[in-house]
């Protein structure tokens, strides 16, 4: 089974599948941890791990754990199966289209840029606007790939606004309307219970839009992510060494070699 996952992970042109495998693997790992801690009555351990990877709303807390600016985007709550299910389904459909038109490297780049932008938007609002600052005391931190997925969705909707998905009971719907629907829902949700998550959605969507507009202008500011991932993966070109077996030399070849040898001896005298 692990070998099959490895083969799928290493296939070319499947950046969206790699992101899904990472998210699902992390979810399953922490689900096992959650069950073990529940049975062993060690829930504080599970909560500590969750807090270590979630991005906190307060800037002073974030500065003590800056790695959470990226780790939060690969972690989902074990108590909300629908959260990861929606994110991975959306990432598959929008990501597949993204890979088809722009390539595997760019879908990974926009995912990471979306996660960073969502985190920046979230931290900015929860540390500058009183409405959100008051609510920062009611939760420990944010997890989930939604902000990054919104970047992929908004990006491909910006690139191919009139491309249609066939939805159950609705038929063909242009993805610009699908993206607009979820962005409007997130905007309304910024004053709801999941204010932090919805704020992150908007930050990710904004990054997806900007990323595509910059690509259309001839600028790829996500290229550094691709180069960094290539460096971290230690990719090396394979050098093939071949040996050619020498066959028997012809009389003419031996005669020429003897003549060259005599000439060399004369020069050495």
DRENDRENDREN-913128 format. One record per residue (C-alpha): residue number from 0; residue in one letter; z, x, y. Coordinates in pm, 1 decimal, padded with zeros to 6 digits. Layout:
N
REC   num   residuo          z          x          y
REC   NUM         A          Z          X          Y
...
***
This chain:
269
REC   num   residuo          z          x          y
REC     0         X    00000.0    00000.0    00000.0
REC     1         X    00087.8    00278.9    00242.0
REC     2         X   -00237.8    00452.6    00153.9
REC     3         X   -00432.8    00136.1    00236.5
REC     4         X   -00258.4    00104.2    00574.4
REC     5         X   -00335.6    00470.6    00643.3
REC     6         X   -00703.1    00418.1    00561.9
REC     7         X   -00721.1    00115.4    00790.7
REC     8         X   -00538.1    00303.9    01066.9
REC     9         X   -00779.4    00599.2    01049.2
REC    10         X   -01099.1    00396.6    01061.0
REC    11         X   -01312.0    00455.4    01371.1
REC    12         X   -01355.0    00194.0    01644.4
REC    13         X   -01031.9    00008.7    01566.4
REC    14         X   -00798.2    00093.5    01852.3
REC    15         X   -00675.8   -00265.7    01868.0
REC    16         X   -00595.9   -00259.6    01494.8
REC    17         X   -00396.7    00061.7    01539.0
REC    18         X   -00191.1   -00097.9    01814.2
REC    19         X   -00128.9   -00402.9    01596.5
REC    20         X   -00022.1   -00187.4    01300.0
REC    21         X    00222.8    00006.7    01518.0
REC    22         X    00373.5   -00311.6    01664.7
REC    23         X    00405.4   -00485.7    01329.0
REC    24         X    00548.3   -00174.5    01161.7
REC    25         X    00814.3   -00139.5    01431.1
REC    26         X    00894.1   -00510.8    01402.5
REC    27         X    00937.0   -00489.8    01024.0
REC    28         X    01150.0   -00177.1    01052.7
REC    29         X    01389.3   -00335.3    01298.1
REC    30         X    01388.3   -00660.7    01104.2
REC    31         X    01523.2   -00468.9    00804.6
REC    32         X    01781.2   -00305.5    01029.7
REC    33         X    01879.0   -00645.5    01170.2
REC    34         X    01931.1   -00795.8    00824.5
REC    35         X    02131.0   -00494.2    00701.8
REC    36         X    02351.7   -00500.0    01011.0
REC    37         X    02402.4   -00875.7    00976.3
REC    38         X    02506.8   -00847.6    00611.7
REC    39         X    02725.5   -00542.1    00673.9
REC    40         X    02873.5   -00699.2    00985.8
REC    41         X    02744.6   -00412.3    01198.2
REC    42         X    02560.1   -00612.7    01462.6
REC    43         X    02679.7   -00380.3    01743.6
REC    44         X    02464.3   -00108.3    01581.7
REC    45         X    02154.7   -00329.5    01596.1
REC    46         X    02232.2   -00426.0    01954.5
REC    47         X    02274.6   -00060.1    02050.4
REC    48         X    01933.6    00029.6    01904.0
REC    49         X    01773.1   -00265.0    02083.3
REC    50         X    01932.6   -00162.7    02411.4
REC    51         X    01817.1    00198.0    02360.5
REC    52         X    01450.9    00087.7    02345.7
REC    53         X    01450.4   -00209.2    02588.2
REC    54         X    01373.7   -00146.2    02953.5
REC    55         X    01672.5   -00249.2    03168.6
REC    56         X    01623.8   -00448.4    03490.0
REC    57         X    01843.5   -00231.1    03711.0
REC    58         X    01694.9    00091.0    03843.8
REC    59         X    02014.8    00293.1    03799.6
REC    60         X    02022.0    00197.7    03431.1
REC    61         X    01651.8    00272.2    03387.7
REC    62         X    01689.1    00622.7    03532.0
REC    63         X    01929.9    00700.5    03247.4
REC    64         X    01671.4    00595.7    02986.4
REC    65         X    01322.2    00654.5    03133.2
REC    66         X    01155.3    00656.5    02789.0
REC    67         X    01194.6    00278.7    02782.6
REC    68         X    00899.1    00251.1    03020.8
REC    69         X    00678.8    00276.2    02710.7
REC    70         X    00903.7    00202.7    02410.0
REC    71         X    00970.4   -00155.7    02520.7
REC    72         X    00598.8   -00237.2    02478.1
REC    73         X    00613.3   -00174.5    02101.4
REC    74         X    00937.6   -00361.0    02025.8
REC    75         X    00985.7   -00734.4    01968.3
REC    76         X    01296.3   -00939.3    01909.5
REC    77         X    01359.6   -01021.2    01542.7
REC    78         X    01490.1   -01361.9    01649.8
REC    79         X    01155.9   -01472.9    01796.0
REC    80         X    00876.7   -01452.3    01539.1
REC    81         X    00642.3   -01654.3    01760.7
REC    82         X    00659.4   -01385.3    02030.2
REC    83         X    00506.0   -01108.0    01820.9
REC    84         X    00271.4   -01352.2    01646.0
REC    85         X    00118.7   -01469.9    01973.9
REC    86         X    00093.6   -01116.3    02108.4
REC    87         X   -00078.6   -00976.7    01799.8
REC    88         X   -00323.7   -01265.9    01766.9
REC    89         X   -00419.5   -01231.2    02133.7
REC    90         X   -00443.0   -00853.1    02101.5
REC    91         X   -00672.2   -00889.9    01800.3
REC    92         X   -00919.9   -01130.7    01959.3
REC    93         X   -00932.5   -00985.0    02308.9
REC    94         X   -00895.8   -00629.6    02180.3
REC    95         X   -01182.7   -00664.4    01935.5
REC    96         X   -01412.3   -00773.9    02217.2
REC    97         X   -01280.4   -00490.9    02435.4
REC    98         X   -01358.1   -00233.1    02164.6
REC    99         X   -01704.0   -00377.9    02106.1
REC   100         X   -01807.4   -00331.5    02469.9
REC   101         X   -01596.3   -00039.4    02593.0
REC   102         X   -01479.4    00151.1    02287.5
REC   103         X   -01160.7    00215.3    02098.4
REC   104         X   -01017.9    00478.0    02335.1
REC   105         X   -01035.3    00247.2    02636.2
REC   106         X   -00850.3   -00040.1    02470.5
REC   107         X   -00561.9    00196.4    02393.9
REC   108         X   -00576.6    00330.6    02749.4
REC   109         X   -00565.2   -00013.7    02910.2
REC   110         X   -00284.7   -00120.0    02673.7
REC   111         X   -00067.2    00173.6    02782.5
REC   112         X   -00162.7    00137.7    03148.8
REC   113         X   -00081.4   -00232.6    03125.2
REC   114         X    00259.2   -00153.9    02975.8
REC   115         X    00331.9    00093.9    03256.7
REC   116         X    00213.2   -00145.3    03526.9
REC   117         X    00414.8   -00432.8    03378.5
REC   118         X    00726.2   -00213.7    03374.3
REC   119         X    00668.1   -00100.6    03734.0
REC   120         X    00616.2   -00459.2    03854.0
REC   121         X    00925.8   -00573.5    03667.3
REC   122         X    01147.0   -00293.8    03802.9
REC   123         X    01018.7   -00336.1    04157.6
REC   124         X    01084.7   -00708.7    04177.2
REC   125         X    01421.7   -00693.2    04002.1
REC   126         X    01543.5   -00424.6    04240.0
REC   127         X    01405.7   -00546.2    04571.7
REC   128         X    01396.8   -00928.3    04574.4
REC   129         X    01738.4   -01102.9    04587.7
REC   130         X    01622.1   -01392.6    04368.2
REC   131         X    01548.0   -01157.4    04079.3
REC   132         X    01833.7   -00918.2    04152.7
REC   133         X    02081.0   -01201.7    04096.6
REC   134         X    01929.2   -01271.2    03754.6
REC   135         X    01931.3   -00906.8    03641.9
REC   136         X    02296.5   -00940.2    03540.2
REC   137         X    02217.8   -01206.9    03281.1
REC   138         X    02017.0   -00995.4    03034.9
REC   139         X    02029.6   -00639.2    02903.2
REC   140         X    01661.7   -00555.1    02906.5
REC   141         X    01305.0   -00652.3    02828.4
REC   142         X    01100.7   -00590.5    02514.8
REC   143         X    00758.1   -00704.0    02402.4
REC   144         X    00390.4   -00616.4    02420.7
REC   145         X    00301.5   -00916.6    02637.8
REC   146         X    00244.0   -00718.6    02957.4
REC   147         X    00013.7   -00474.3    02778.7
REC   148         X   -00169.1   -00757.7    02600.1
REC   149         X   -00219.3   -00936.2    02933.0
REC   150         X   -00385.6   -00617.7    03061.1
REC   151         X   -00632.1   -00625.6    02770.4
REC   152         X   -00693.4   -00998.8    02819.8
REC   153         X   -00742.3   -00978.8    03196.8
REC   154         X   -00955.3   -00667.1    03159.9
REC   155         X   -01206.9   -00820.0    02920.9
REC   156         X   -01206.7   -01145.5    03119.7
REC   157         X   -01300.3   -00940.9    03426.3
REC   158         X   -01576.0   -00758.4    03238.2
REC   159         X   -01716.6   -01062.0    03053.3
REC   160         X   -01595.3   -01370.5    03241.7
REC   161         X   -01851.9   -01606.5    03087.6
REC   162         X   -01804.3   -01496.7    02726.2
REC   163         X   -01679.3   -01793.3    02521.7
REC   164         X   -01421.5   -01825.2    02245.8
REC   165         X   -01435.8   -02126.7    02018.0
REC   166         X   -01092.9   -02291.7    02029.0
REC   167         X   -00966.1   -02554.8    01787.9
REC   168         X   -01011.1   -02909.6    01925.6
REC   169         X   -01166.3   -02769.3    02245.9
REC   170         X   -01483.0   -02595.9    02133.1
REC   171         X   -01631.2   -02310.0    02339.5
REC   172         X   -01412.5   -02202.6    02631.2
REC   173         X   -01496.6   -01917.3    02866.2
REC   174         X   -01239.1   -01640.3    02851.7
REC   175         X   -01199.9   -01634.8    03228.2
REC   176         X   -01046.2   -01981.6    03200.4
REC   177         X   -00825.0   -01877.3    02908.3
REC   178         X   -00698.6   -01577.3    03105.8
REC   179         X   -00648.1   -01787.2    03419.9
REC   180         X   -00451.0   -02047.0    03222.8
REC   181         X   -00202.3   -01792.4    03086.0
REC   182         X   -00171.4   -01609.5    03418.2
REC   183         X   -00088.3   -01938.0    03595.6
REC   184         X    00168.0   -02022.4    03326.1
REC   185         X    00326.7   -01680.2    03373.1
REC   186         X    00336.4   -01722.5    03749.0
REC   187         X    00519.5   -02053.7    03709.6
REC   188         X    00751.3   -01891.8    03454.7
REC   189         X    00870.6   -01625.1    03698.0
REC   190         X    01137.6   -01870.6    03812.4
REC   191         X    01231.6   -01974.0    03459.3
REC   192         X    01457.5   -01836.6    03187.0
REC   193         X    01211.8   -01559.6    03092.1
REC   194         X    01154.3   -01445.0    03449.2
REC   195         X    01141.3   -01076.1    03353.3
REC   196         X    00878.6   -01124.6    03085.3
REC   197         X    00658.6   -01340.5    03306.3
REC   198         X    00680.8   -01092.2    03591.8
REC   199         X    00566.6   -00824.3    03346.7
REC   200         X    00272.1   -01043.7    03241.8
REC   201         X    00149.6   -01052.9    03600.8
REC   202         X    00181.2   -00676.9    03640.1
REC   203         X   -00013.6   -00616.5    03321.0
REC   204         X   -00286.3   -00864.5    03415.2
REC   205         X   -00325.6   -00701.0    03756.1
REC   206         X   -00367.7   -00361.0    03590.4
REC   207         X   -00632.4   -00495.6    03351.6
REC   208         X   -00831.6   -00632.7    03645.6
REC   209         X   -00802.0   -00308.6    03845.8
REC   210         X   -00891.0   -00094.8    03543.3
REC   211         X   -01220.5   -00275.2    03484.1
REC   212         X   -01310.6   -00278.4    03853.4
REC   213         X   -01251.8    00096.6    03867.3
REC   214         X   -01465.7    00148.9    03557.0
REC   215         X   -01745.0   -00050.8    03716.7
REC   216         X   -01714.5    00176.7    04020.1
REC   217         X   -01754.8    00482.1    03796.8
REC   218         X   -01386.9    00583.1    03781.8
REC   219         X   -01182.9    00596.9    03463.8
REC   220         X   -00823.1    00659.3    03561.8
REC   221         X   -00720.5    00596.0    03202.9
REC   222         X   -00897.0    00908.6    03083.6
REC   223         X   -00575.5    01112.8    03096.0
REC   224         X   -00428.4    00887.5    02827.3
REC   225         X   -00719.4    00957.6    02593.8
REC   226         X   -00691.0    01331.0    02653.2
REC   227         X   -00315.2    01321.1    02599.4
REC   228         X   -00350.4    01131.3    02271.4
REC   229         X   -00614.9    01378.2    02152.9
REC   230         X   -00377.2    01662.7    02232.9
REC   231         X   -00083.7    01498.9    02055.9
REC   232         X   -00290.7    01424.5    01747.2
REC   233         X   -00374.8    01796.7    01710.2
REC   234         X   -00738.4    01731.2    01644.1
REC   235         X   -00920.6    02038.3    01524.6
REC   236         X   -01283.7    02080.1    01441.8
REC   237         X   -01344.2    02153.1    01076.0
REC   238         X   -01526.6    02479.5    01016.8
REC   239         X   -01736.6    02478.2    00705.5
REC   240         X   -01790.4    02813.7    00536.4
REC   241         X   -02087.4    02844.5    00305.3
REC   242         X   -02189.4    03129.6    00080.1
REC   243         X   -02547.2    03207.0   -00005.6
REC   244         X   -02609.0    03365.4   -00337.4
REC   245         X   -02855.2    03642.7   -00316.6
REC   246         X   -03128.3    03639.3   -00574.7
REC   247         X   -03304.6    03942.0   -00723.7
REC   248         X   -03491.1    04148.5   -00469.2
REC   249         X   -03862.4    04190.9   -00496.2
REC   250         X   -04016.4    04539.2   -00539.9
REC   251         X   -04151.7    04517.9   -00184.4
REC   252         X   -03801.7    04450.7   -00046.2
REC   253         X   -03653.5    04745.9   -00238.3
REC   254         X   -03932.6    04973.6   -00107.0
REC   255         X   -03864.5    04872.8    00255.1
REC   256         X   -03491.3    04927.0    00210.6
REC   257         X   -03547.7    05277.1    00066.1
REC   258         X   -03771.2    05368.2    00360.0
REC   259         X   -03502.8    05254.0    00607.9
REC   260         X   -03235.5    05452.0    00422.6
REC   261         X   -03441.9    05777.6    00439.7
REC   262         X   -03501.0    05724.6    00810.0
REC   263         X   -03127.8    05676.5    00869.5
REC   264         X   -03045.9    05999.6    00684.6
REC   265         X   -03289.6    06193.5    00905.3
REC   266         X   -03121.7    06057.7    01219.4
REC   267         X   -02780.9    06160.1    01091.0
REC   268         X   -02873.9    06525.3    01034.6
***
